[in-house]
């Protein structure tokens, strides 16, 4: 069954069979509108199966809402993993996908009109097209306009905050991109037919603390993901235990800076992750959710990926590509990791945090420091960096990178032009092809990134040159980034005794 994002119609019979099986592999890949109730559901919904003739199928929640359906209060469509597809190579699709990624970035959300219209114009300008052209191709691929997509995204985000947190209605409204509680309540009532307070009363949002549920599609190798982060965790910034992952986080929005921590655990049998966030970050929950989903690659589509990679890497079906909560931090860690072991890079990173990271009090053992800001590293001299054991070549790379990020000349987040960003990175001293590819893979979330010059990757593929590795990788497009992770973690043959 093919549920990839495309202009093609969904296979309705295949969708209905997935609903019958409550198959979590298709969660978020389509939504079912039930004409008898005017509600739309996820394929994993446990309500009584509707009759086939009463079902309409949509690729995105925004399409279902544009057709007049309301989100199910039981299966909660806002918990579904996002539909992310890279299988199409059409240039218009790639452009539309980039626009959707930028809209998904909650820290870019403005308030209501005319800010919303301005957002679309700004995205079009960043992508180098007219807003009219963007609206046209977006509607062709997603079935809705960029504004409809964004409106659904923020209303579903608000719905999740109402159900799972103790934030006030005003705080939910502002966090979800509305300029006032009145505008938010009016939009919520018009779209969903109930007042936000009514949802809060039925959604159990008065529990102690804020715990957000995040869905993912199986299979997901939780142990491998946590092990990846454990081997790279920086002292004071991150901790990994059997219960899950925790770290400190700084969010900057204009002149506003929020600092705090989050903790993530997994409930594998429910295909969910449970996210707890400090009160200091609560009003920025949509941004935190977006960063965490990227960090743990919760929106990956294993069916599409495994269809291409399983034959070559049969043991890696559940592996995901670890992301990043901050593009600058990931880029710094990539520079520190050039041509040295993971353990050595972890040591250098921890020293950098200890020297230039800001202290932060948290209730979690082992978390007491924030990763250094671009300004902090940009103001550090080469001598100070050298005292940490960082080589002179990396001094130049770190300082140049920090200055570019401090002055906002180098965006490192999903949705940017990957080729242009990689070219800008490679113009900086000390940053070559391997580092640029690694940053593209984890910070830009480009699934086809492939660091062909990586020695460990070449050994895993049984080749000796970057050219040979690149040639071997052509069959794995557009998922070469996932192939890289699978090659790095492929089981090694046992040596004969």
C-alpha positions in Angstrom: 0.0 0.0 0.0 1.3 3.4 -0.9 0.3 6.3 1.3 3.1 8.7 0.3 2.3 12.4 0.1 1.6 13.1 -3.6 -0.9 14.6 -5.9 -2.3 11.1 -6.6 -5.5 10.0 -4.9 -5.3 7.6 -2.0 -6.2 4.0 -2.4 -9.5 4.0 -0.5 -9.8 0.2 -0.1 -6.2 0.0 1.2 -7.0 2.8 3.7 -10.1 0.9 4.9 -8.1 -2.3 5.4 -5.6 -0.4 7.5 -8.5 1.0 9.6 -9.8 -2.5 10.1 -6.4 -3.7 11.4 -5.8 -0.5 13.5 -2.4 -0.6 11.8 -0.1 1.9 13.5 2.3 1.7 10.6 -0.1 4.0 8.7 -0.8 6.4 11.6 -0.7 10.0 10.3 -0.3 8.8 6.7 -4.0 9.4 6.1 -7.1 10.4 8.0 -10.7 9.1 7.7 -13.7 11.4 7.6 -16.9 9.7 8.7 -19.9 11.3 6.9 -22.4 10.0 9.5 -20.7 11.7 12.4 -18.7 14.5 10.6 -15.6 13.4 12.6 -12.2 12.5 11.2 -10.0 9.8 12.8 -6.6 8.2 12.7 -6.3 4.6 11.4 -5.5 3.5 14.9 -8.8 4.8 16.3 -10.6 2.2 18.5 -14.1 3.4 18.0 -16.6 1.1 16.2 -15.5 0.7 12.6 -17.7 2.9 10.4 -19.3 1.5 7.3 -17.2 1.6 4.2 -19.7 3.8 2.3 -19.5 6.4 5.1 -15.8 6.9 4.9 -13.8 9.5 3.0 -10.0 9.5 3.1 -7.6 12.4 3.3 -3.9 12.7 3.1 -3.7 15.4 5.8 -5.7 16.7 8.7 -6.0 20.0 7.0 -7.8 18.4 4.1 -10.3 16.7 6.4 -11.0 19.9 8.2 -11.4 21.9 4.9 -14.0 19.3 3.9 -16.0 20.1 7.1 -14.9 17.2 9.5 -13.9 17.7 13.1 -11.1 15.9 14.9 -12.0 12.8 16.9 -11.9 13.4 20.7 -10.9 9.8 21.3 -8.0 9.0 18.9 -7.0 12.7 18.9 -5.5 13.3 15.4 -3.1 15.9 16.9 -1.1 13.0 18.4 -0.4 11.3 15.1 3.1 11.5 13.6 3.3 14.0 10.8 3.1 12.9 7.1 6.6 13.3 5.7 7.5 11.9 2.3 10.6 12.4 0.2 9.8 9.8 -2.4 8.7 12.3 -5.1 11.5 13.9 -7.1 9.3 16.5 -8.8 10.7 20.0 -8.2 7.3 21.4 -7.3 6.8 18.7 -4.7 10.2 19.5 -3.1 9.3 23.2 -3.0 5.9 22.4 -1.4 7.5 20.1 1.1 10.1 22.8 2.1 7.2 25.2 2.6 5.3 22.7 4.8 8.5 22.1 6.9 8.8 25.9 7.5 5.1 26.1 8.5 5.6 23.2 10.8 8.3 25.2 12.7 6.2 26.6 15.5 8.7 29.3 16.3 8.0 30.9 12.9 4.3 31.3 13.6 3.0 34.9 13.5 -0.3 36.0 15.0 -3.5 36.4 13.0 -3.9 38.2 9.7 -2.3 40.2 8.3 0.6 38.3 9.9 -0.6 35.0 8.5 -0.6 36.3 5.0 2.8 37.9 5.6 4.1 34.5 6.7 3.2 32.9 3.4 4.8 35.8 1.5 7.9 35.5 3.7 8.2 31.7 3.1 7.8 32.2 -0.7 10.5 34.8 -0.6 12.9 32.4 1.3 12.2 29.8 -1.3 12.7 32.2 -4.2 9.2 32.0 -5.7 6.2 34.2 -5.8 3.5 33.7 -3.1 1.0 33.0 -5.9 3.2 30.2 -7.3 3.7 28.8 -3.8 0.0 28.7 -3.1 -0.6 27.0 -6.4 1.9 24.1 -6.0 1.1 23.8 -2.3 -2.6 23.2 -3.1 -1.7 20.8 -5.8 0.4 18.6 -3.5 -1.4 19.0 -0.2 -4.9 19.7 -1.2 -5.2 22.9 0.8 -3.7 26.3 0.8 -0.7 27.2 3.0 -3.0 29.2 5.3 -5.4 26.3 5.7 -2.5 24.0 6.5 -1.1 26.4 9.0 -4.6 27.1 10.6 -5.1 23.3 11.1 -1.6 22.9 12.5 -2.0 25.6 15.2 -5.6 24.6 16.1 -4.6 21.0 16.6 -1.6 22.1 18.6 -3.9 24.2 20.8 -6.2 21.2 21.2 -3.3 19.1 22.4 -2.2 21.8 24.9 -5.8 22.2 26.2 -6.0 18.4 26.8 -2.6 17.7 28.2 -1.4 20.8 30.1 -2.5 23.3 32.8 -1.9 26.3 30.6 -4.6 29.0 30.7 -6.7 29.6 27.6 -4.8 32.8 27.0 -1.4 31.0 27.3 -2.6 28.3 24.9 -3.8 30.9 22.4 -0.5 32.8 22.4 1.6 29.6 22.3 -0.4 28.4 19.3 0.2 31.6 17.3 -3.0 33.6 18.0 -2.8 37.2 19.1 -5.6 36.9 21.7 -7.8 34.5 23.5 -10.8 36.0 21.9 -9.5 35.3 18.3 -8.5 31.8 19.3 -11.8 31.0 20.9 -13.7 32.3 17.9 -11.5 30.2 15.5 -11.8 27.1 17.7 -15.6 27.4 18.0 -16.0 28.0 14.2 -13.8 25.0 13.2 -14.7 22.5 16.0 -18.1 23.5 17.2 -17.2 23.8 20.8 -15.5 26.3 23.1 -12.0 25.6 24.3 -13.2 25.4 27.9 -15.5 22.5 27.0 -12.6 20.5 25.6 -10.6 21.2 28.7 -13.4 19.9 30.9 -13.6 16.7 29.0 -9.9 16.3 28.1 -8.4 15.7 31.6 -6.2 18.8 31.4 -6.2 19.4 35.1 -3.7 16.7 36.0 -0.5 17.5 38.0 2.2 18.7 35.6 2.3 18.8 31.8 2.9 15.5 30.0 2.6 15.6 26.2 2.0 12.5 24.2 3.8 12.2 20.8 3.0 9.4 18.4 5.3 7.5 16.1 5.1 4.8 13.5 6.5 1.3 14.3 9.0 -0.3 14.0 11.1 2.0 16.2 14.4 0.8 17.7 14.2 2.7 20.9 17.3 1.1 22.4 19.5 2.0 19.5 18.3 5.6 19.5 18.9 6.0 23.3 22.3 4.3 22.9 23.3 6.8 20.1 22.5 9.7 22.4 24.1 8.1 25.5 27.5 7.7 23.7 27.4 11.3 22.7 25.8 12.9 25.8 27.6 16.1 27.1 28.1 16.5 30.8 25.6 18.9 32.3 23.5 19.1 29.2 22.1 15.6 28.6 21.5 12.4 30.5 20.3 9.1 29.2 19.0 6.3 31.5 16.8 3.2 31.1 13.8 5.5 31.6 14.7 7.7 28.7 16.4 10.9 27.7 16.6 14.4 29.4 18.4 17.6 28.5 18.5 21.3 29.0 17.2 23.7 26.3 17.4 27.3 25.4 14.9 28.9 23.0 15.4 32.3 21.5 12.6 34.2 19.9 13.7 37.6 18.9 14.8 39.2 22.2 12.9 36.7 24.3 15.0 33.9 25.7 13.5 30.8 27.5 15.6 28.3 29.4 14.6 25.0 30.9 14.6 21.3 30.5 12.6 18.4 29.0 12.5 14.7 29.6 11.3 12.0 27.2 10.3 8.4 27.8 8.8 5.8 25.5 5.7 3.6 25.8 6.5 1.2 23.0 3.3 -0.8 23.2 1.3 2.3 22.4 3.7 3.7 19.8 4.0 6.8 21.9 6.7 9.0 23.5 5.8 10.9 26.7 7.3 14.4 26.9 7.6 16.3 30.2 8.7 20.0 30.0 9.8 22.4 32.7 7.3 25.2 33.6 9.8 27.8 32.2 9.3 26.3 28.7 5.6 25.6 29.0 4.4 28.6 27.0 6.7 27.5 24.2 5.5 23.9 24.1 4.7 23.9 20.3 8.3 24.8 19.6 9.6 22.2 22.1 7.3 19.6 20.6 8.6 20.4 17.1 12.3 20.2 18.2 11.7 16.9 20.1 9.9 15.3 17.2 12.9 16.2 15.0 15.5 15.1 17.6 14.0 11.6 17.8 12.8 11.4 14.2 9.3 10.6 15.3 7.8 11.5 11.9 9.8 9.0 9.9 7.8 6.6 7.6 9.4 3.2 8.0 7.3 1.6 5.3 8.6 3.9 2.6 12.2 3.8 4.0 12.3 0.0 4.4 10.9 -0.6 0.9 14.1 0.8 -0.4 16.6 -0.2 2.3 15.5 -3.5 3.7 17.2 -5.7 1.1 20.6 -4.1 1.8 20.2 -3.6 5.5 17.7 -6.3 6.8 18.6 -5.7 10.5 17.9 -1.9 10.5 14.2 -1.6 9.9 13.6 0.2 13.2 16.6 2.6 13.1 15.9 6.3 12.8 18.2 9.3 12.1 18.8 11.2 15.3 18.2 14.9 14.8 19.0 18.1 16.8 17.2 20.6 19.0 19.5 23.4 17.8 21.3 23.6 14.5 24.2 25.6 15.9 24.8 23.1 18.6 24.8 20.2 16.2 27.2 22.0 13.8 29.6 22.7 16.7 29.5 19.0 17.7 30.1 18.0 14.1 33.2 20.2 13.9 34.5 18.8 17.2 34.0 15.3 16.0 36.1 15.6 12.8 38.5 12.7 12.4 38.4 11.7 16.1 36.4 9.0 18.0 33.0 9.6 19.4 34.4 9.4 22.9 37.0 12.0 22.2 34.5 14.3 20.7 32.2 13.9 23.7 35.1 14.9 26.0 35.8 18.0 23.9 32.2 18.9 23.9 31.8 18.6 27.6 34.9 20.8 28.2 33.3 23.4 25.9 30.1 23.3 27.8 32.0 23.6 31.1 34.0 26.6 29.9 31.3 28.6 28.0 27.9 27.1 28.9 25.6 29.0 31.2 24.7 27.4 34.5 21.1 26.3 34.9 19.4 25.0 38.0 17.1 22.0 37.4 15.5 19.3 39.6 17.1 16.5 37.4 20.3 14.9 38.4 23.2 15.6 36.0 21.5 18.5 34.2 22.9 21.9 35.3 24.2 23.6 32.2 23.1 25.0 28.8 25.0 24.6 25.6 27.1 27.7 24.8 25.5 30.4 22.6 27.0 31.5 19.3 27.9 34.8 21.0 29.7 33.0 23.8 31.9 31.0 21.4 32.3 33.9 18.9 33.8 36.0 21.7 36.2 33.3 22.8 39.7 33.5 21.6 41.7 30.8 20.0 43.9 30.5 23.1 40.8 29.8 25.3 39.7 27.1 22.9 43.1 25.7 22.6 43.3 25.3 26.4 40.3 22.9 26.1 42.4 20.6 23.8 40.7 21.9 20.6 43.1 22.0 17.7 43.9 25.3 15.9 42.1 24.1 12.7 38.9 23.7 14.6 39.4 27.1 16.3 38.9 28.8 13.0 35.9 26.6 12.1 34.1 27.1 15.4 34.7 30.9 15.5 33.6 31.4 11.9 30.5 29.2 12.5 29.6 31.1 15.7 29.9 34.5 14.0 27.7 33.4 11.1 25.1 32.1 13.5 25.4 35.1 15.9 24.7 37.5 13.1 21.9 35.3 11.7 23.5 34.8 8.3 23.4 31.0 8.3 20.0 29.3 9.1 20.4 25.7 10.2 17.0 24.2 10.5 14.6 22.0 8.5 13.0 23.6 5.5 16.0 25.7 4.3 17.6 25.2 0.9 19.9 22.3 1.5 22.3 22.8 -1.4 22.7 26.5 -0.7 23.2 25.9 3.0 25.8 23.2 2.5 27.6 25.4 0.1 27.7 28.2 2.7 29.0 25.8 5.3 31.8 24.6 3.1 32.9 28.2 2.4 33.8 28.4 6.1 37.3 27.5 7.2 37.7 23.9 8.4 34.3 22.7 7.2 34.4 20.2 4.4 32.1 17.8 2.7 31.8 15.3 5.6 30.9 17.9 8.1 28.4 19.6 5.8 26.7 16.3 5.0 26.5 15.4 8.7 24.9 18.8 9.5 22.5 18.4 6.6 21.5 14.9 7.9 20.8 15.8 11.5 20.1 19.6 11.7 18.5 20.2 8.3 16.7 16.8 8.4 17.7 16.0 4.8 17.1 12.2 4.4 19.4 11.8 1.4 22.5 13.2 3.0 25.4 10.9 2.6 28.9 11.5 4.0 30.7 9.3 1.5 34.1 10.2 2.8 33.4 8.7 6.2 36.0 5.9 6.8 33.7 3.9 9.1 30.9 4.1 6.5 33.3 2.9 3.7 34.4 0.0 5.9 30.8 -1.0 6.5 30.1 -0.9 2.8 33.2 -2.8 1.9 34.7 -0.1 -0.2 37.9 2.0 0.1 37.0 5.4 -1.6 34.4 8.0 -1.3 33.6 7.6 -5.0 32.9 3.9 -4.6 30.7 4.6 -1.5 28.7 7.2 -3.5 28.2 4.8 -6.4 27.0 2.1 -4.0 24.6 4.5 -2.5 22.6 5.4 -5.6 20.2 2.6 -5.2 19.2 3.9 -1.7 18.0 7.3 -2.8 16.2 9.3 -1.4 17.0 7.6 1.9 20.8 7.5 1.9 20.9 9.2 5.3 19.0 6.3 6.8 21.3 3.9 4.9 24.2 5.7 6.6 22.9 5.0 10.0 22.2 1.4 9.1 25.6 0.9 7.8 27.2 2.4 10.9 25.2 0.1 13.1 25.1 -3.0 11.0 26.1 -6.2 12.9 29.7 -7.1 12.2 30.5 -10.7 11.2 32.1 -12.7 14.0 35.8 -13.4 13.7 36.6 -17.2 13.4 38.0 -18.7 16.6 
